[in-house]
């Protein structure tokens, strides 16, 4: 470990240990180690398919079978196989230690819940569940039978994932809850997101404005790094969160 990184990990552990109310904001970067490629950027799904043609609500309503075949089926394959990685588990440990109060995520993979996080606010909904568009019956994506596409509920209605499509609104209650968490916390952990897309982008800014520390854990510098974050710990989320948790536990047991 580089001496600089070691110091930053110690600093983060001390900041977390002294905090009363920690909130995490996570994005695609935290799930990469679980085998889920980010939608945006190099190698992402949006490089292969046009989101406006396959991920817009109008496209889905017009031709659900097409969107199921091209987009949702592929996502299901990836998400079905994914398991929480040390970064998700580290956040659960911070919750067990009484530090982390809630996790706001831009991800739809459900891995925070699978890891055991108890309070997760999902801006974009959750892909792990499907809802019948007619009777609202819910079923787990993992257990859905795809021999017929689009998959249908017993009532004949078509299933759709419980995440939002382009052109759909972020549930207002998720937005307002996130804003109050961002304003309340005294440390915000930003993990695996460059937070360039609203409304996630606003959360660290709001935290900073209300006097909290913003600790960034990302693979590279982001627009937050030199403007909003107190410091960036650069590297893989799983490694870094693991080191921070170990350091917090050391402080606690001393
Ligand atoms: Zn139904």
Boltz pocket constraint, residues with backbone or C-beta under 6 A from the ligand:
constraints:
  - pocket:
      binder: B
      contacts: [[A, 132], [A, 133], [A, 134], [A, 135], [A, 136], [A, 137], [A, 153], [A, 154], [A, 155], [A, 156], [A, 157]]
      max_distance: 6.0
